[in-house]
Amino acid sequence: LESRQLTLEGELSAARQGLADATSRFESQLSAATKQNETLQTELGEVQAQLAALQTQAAAHARELELVREERDQMAIELRSKTSALTVAEERCGRQASDMEQVKAQI
C-alpha cells in the first residue's frame, strides 16, 4: 500500500509539473500574442490616420475639380456668347462693306 501511495504521489507530482510547464508555455504564448496585438493595433491606428488624411485630401481634390468644371462651363458660356457677338459684328461689317461699295459705285 505504501509503495502504491509513493507511486501515486510520484505520478501526481509529475502531473503537477506538467501542468506548471504547460501553464508557463501558455502564459508565454499569451504574452507574445498580446504584444503582437498591441503592435497591430498601433499600426492599425496609423493606417486609419493615413486613410483619414487621404480621404480629406480626396474630398479637397474633388471640390477643386468641381470648381474647375464650373469655371470651364462658365468659360464655355462666355465663349459661345463672344462667338455669337463676333458673328453679329462680322455680319454688320459685311453689310457696311456692301453699303460702302454701293456708295463708291454711286460716286
ZAKE-692271 format. One line per 10 residues: their letters; for each residue z negated, y, x negated of N, C-alpha, C. Coordinates in Angstrom, 1 decimal. Last residue first. Layout:
A) Z Y X Z Y X Z Y X  ... $
This chain:
IQAKVQEMDS) 106.4 107.1 20.7 106.5 108.2 19.8 107.8 108.0 19.0  106.5 104.6 21.8 106.8 105.8 22.7 107.1 107.0 21.8  105.7 103.0 19.8 107.1 102.8 20.3 107.5 104.1 21.2  103.1 103.8 19.5 104.1 104.1 18.4 105.5 104.0 18.9  102.1 102.9 22.0 102.1 104.3 21.7 103.1 104.7 20.6  102.4 100.2 21.6 103.2 100.8 22.7 103.2 102.3 22.4  100.7 99.8 19.5 102.1 99.5 19.3 103.0 100.2 20.4  98.4 100.5 20.7 98.8 101.3 19.6 100.3 101.1 19.4  98.1 98.3 22.5 98.3 99.7 23.0 98.8 100.6 22.0  97.9 96.3 20.6 99.0 96.3 21.5 99.3 97.7 22.1 $
AQRGCREEAV) 95.4 97.0 19.6 96.6 97.0 18.7 97.9 97.0 19.5  93.9 96.7 21.9 94.0 98.1 21.2 95.2 98.1 20.3  94.1 94.0 22.2 94.6 94.9 23.3 94.8 96.3 22.7  92.8 93.1 19.9 94.2 92.7 20.2 94.8 93.7 21.2  90.3 94.2 20.2 91.1 94.7 19.1 92.6 94.4 19.3  89.5 92.6 22.4 89.6 94.1 22.6 90.5 94.7 21.5  89.5 90.1 21.2 90.4 90.4 22.3 90.6 91.9 22.5  87.5 90.5 19.3 88.9 90.2 18.9 89.9 90.5 20.0  85.3 91.0 21.1 85.8 92.0 20.2 87.2 91.8 19.7  85.2 88.4 22.2 85.4 89.6 23.1 86.0 90.7 22.2 $
TLASTKSRLE) 84.6 86.9 19.9 85.8 86.6 20.7 86.2 87.8 21.6  82.1 88.1 19.3 83.2 88.2 18.3 84.5 87.9 19.1  80.6 87.2 21.4 80.8 88.6 21.2 82.0 88.9 20.3  80.7 84.4 20.9 81.3 85.0 22.2 81.5 86.5 22.0  79.3 84.4 18.5 80.7 83.9 18.6 81.4 84.4 19.8  76.9 85.3 19.4 77.6 86.1 18.4 79.1 85.7 18.4  76.2 83.1 21.0 76.2 84.5 21.6 77.1 85.4 20.7  76.2 81.0 19.2 77.1 81.0 20.4 77.3 82.4 20.9  74.1 82.0 17.5 75.4 81.8 17.0 76.5 81.7 18.1  71.9 81.9 19.3 72.3 83.2 18.7 73.8 83.1 18.2 $
IAMQDREERV) 71.8 79.1 19.7 72.0 80.0 20.8 72.5 81.4 20.3  71.3 78.3 17.1 72.5 77.9 17.7 72.8 78.7 18.9  68.8 79.5 16.7 69.9 79.9 15.9 71.2 79.5 16.5  67.3 77.9 18.5 67.4 79.4 18.7 68.6 79.9 17.9  67.5 75.4 17.2 68.1 75.6 18.6 68.3 77.1 18.9  66.2 76.0 14.8 67.6 75.6 14.8 68.2 75.8 16.2  63.6 76.5 15.8 64.4 77.5 15.1 65.8 77.2 15.1  63.1 73.9 16.9 63.1 75.1 17.8 63.9 76.2 17.1  63.1 72.5 14.5 64.1 72.2 15.5 64.2 73.4 16.5  61.0 73.7 13.2 62.3 73.8 12.6 63.4 73.5 13.6 $
LELERAHAAA) 58.9 72.9 14.9 59.2 74.3 14.7 60.6 74.5 14.1  59.1 70.1 14.5 59.3 70.7 15.8 59.6 72.2 15.7  58.3 70.0 11.8 59.6 69.5 12.2 60.0 70.1 13.6  55.7 70.8 12.1 56.6 71.6 11.3 58.0 71.3 11.6  54.7 68.7 13.5 54.7 70.0 14.1 55.6 70.9 13.4  55.0 66.7 11.7 55.7 66.6 13.0 55.8 67.9 13.6  53.3 67.5 9.6 54.8 67.5 9.4 55.6 67.4 10.7  50.9 67.3 11.0 51.3 68.6 10.5 52.8 68.6 10.2  50.9 64.5 11.4 50.8 65.4 12.5 51.3 66.8 12.1  50.8 63.7 8.7 51.9 63.3 9.5 52.0 64.2 10.8 $
QTQLAALQAQ) 48.3 64.6 8.0 49.5 65.2 7.3 50.7 64.9 8.1  46.7 63.1 9.6 46.6 64.5 9.7 47.9 65.1 9.1  47.3 60.6 8.6 47.6 60.9 10.0 47.6 62.4 10.2  46.4 60.8 6.0 47.8 60.7 6.2 48.2 61.0 7.6  43.6 61.0 6.5 44.3 62.1 5.9 45.8 62.0 6.1  43.2 58.5 7.7 43.0 59.7 8.5 43.7 60.9 7.9  43.8 56.9 5.5 44.6 56.8 6.7 44.4 58.1 7.5  41.7 57.6 3.8 43.1 57.9 3.4 44.0 57.9 4.6  39.6 56.7 5.3 39.6 58.1 5.0 41.1 58.5 4.6  40.2 54.0 5.3 40.2 54.7 6.5 40.2 56.2 6.3 $
VEGLETQLTE) 39.8 53.5 2.5 41.2 53.3 3.1 41.2 54.0 4.5  37.1 53.9 2.3 38.0 54.7 1.5 39.4 54.7 2.2  36.1 51.9 4.0 35.8 53.3 4.3 36.8 54.3 3.6  37.0 49.7 2.6 37.5 49.9 3.9 37.3 51.4 4.3  35.4 49.9 0.3 36.9 50.0 0.2 37.5 50.3 1.5  32.9 49.4 1.5 33.2 50.7 0.8 34.7 50.9 0.7  33.3 46.8 2.5 33.0 47.9 3.4 33.3 49.3 2.8  33.6 45.5 0.1 34.8 45.6 1.0 34.5 46.7 2.0  31.0 45.8 -1.0 32.2 46.3 -1.7 33.4 46.5 -0.8  29.6 44.4 1.0 29.3 45.8 0.7 30.5 46.5 0.0 $
NQKTAASLQS) 30.7 41.8 0.6 30.8 42.5 1.9 30.6 44.0 1.7  29.8 41.3 -2.0 31.2 41.4 -1.7 31.5 42.1 -0.4  27.0 41.2 -1.4 27.6 42.2 -2.4 29.1 42.4 -2.2  27.0 39.0 0.3 26.5 40.3 0.7 27.1 41.4 -0.1  27.9 37.0 -1.4 28.7 37.3 -0.2 28.3 38.7 0.3  25.7 36.9 -3.2 27.1 37.3 -3.7 28.0 37.7 -2.5  23.7 36.2 -1.5 23.6 37.4 -2.2 25.0 37.9 -2.7  24.6 33.7 -0.7 24.4 34.7 0.3 24.4 36.1 -0.3  24.5 32.3 -3.1 25.8 32.5 -2.5 25.7 33.6 -1.4  21.7 32.4 -3.5 22.6 33.0 -4.5 24.0 33.3 -3.9 $
EFRSTADALG) 20.8 31.0 -1.2 20.4 32.4 -1.4 21.3 33.1 -2.4  22.0 28.5 -1.8 22.4 29.2 -0.6 22.0 30.7 -0.7  20.6 27.8 -4.2 22.0 28.0 -4.2 22.5 28.8 -3.0  18.0 27.7 -3.1 18.3 28.6 -4.1 19.8 28.9 -4.2  18.3 25.6 -1.3 17.9 26.9 -0.8 18.2 28.0 -1.8  18.8 23.5 -3.0 19.8 23.9 -2.0 19.5 25.3 -1.5  16.3 23.4 -4.4 17.6 23.7 -5.1 18.7 24.2 -4.2  14.6 22.8 -2.3 14.4 24.0 -3.0 15.7 24.4 -3.8  15.6 20.3 -1.6 15.7 21.4 -0.6 15.5 22.7 -1.3  15.1 18.9 -3.9 16.5 19.0 -3.5 16.6 20.2 -2.5 $
QRAASLEGEL) 12.3 19.0 -3.9 13.0 19.7 -5.0 14.5 19.9 -4.6  11.8 17.5 -1.6 11.4 18.9 -1.6 12.1 19.7 -2.7  12.8 15.1 -2.4 13.4 15.7 -1.3 13.1 17.2 -1.3  11.0 14.5 -4.4 12.4 14.7 -4.8 13.2 15.4 -3.6  8.7 14.3 -2.9 8.8 15.3 -4.0 10.2 15.6 -4.4  9.3 12.1 -1.4 9.0 13.4 -0.7 9.2 14.5 -1.7  9.5 10.2 -3.3 10.7 10.5 -2.5 10.5 11.9 -1.9  6.9 10.2 -4.2 8.0 10.5 -5.1 9.2 10.9 -4.4  5.6 9.4 -1.9 5.3 10.7 -2.4 6.4 11.1 -3.4  6.7 6.8 -1.7 7.0 7.8 -0.6 6.7 9.2 -1.1 $
TLQRSEL) 5.5 5.7 -3.9 7.0 5.7 -3.8 7.4 6.8 -2.8  2.8 5.9 -3.3 3.4 6.6 -4.5 4.9 6.7 -4.4  2.8 4.2 -1.1 2.4 5.6 -1.0 2.9 6.4 -2.2  3.4 1.8 -2.3 4.3 2.3 -1.3 4.0 3.8 -1.1  1.1 1.5 -3.9 2.4 1.5 -4.5 3.4 2.2 -3.5  -0.8 1.2 -1.9 -0.9 2.3 -2.8 0.5 2.5 -3.5  0.0 -1.2 -0.8 0.0 0.0 0.0 0.0 1.3 -0.9 $
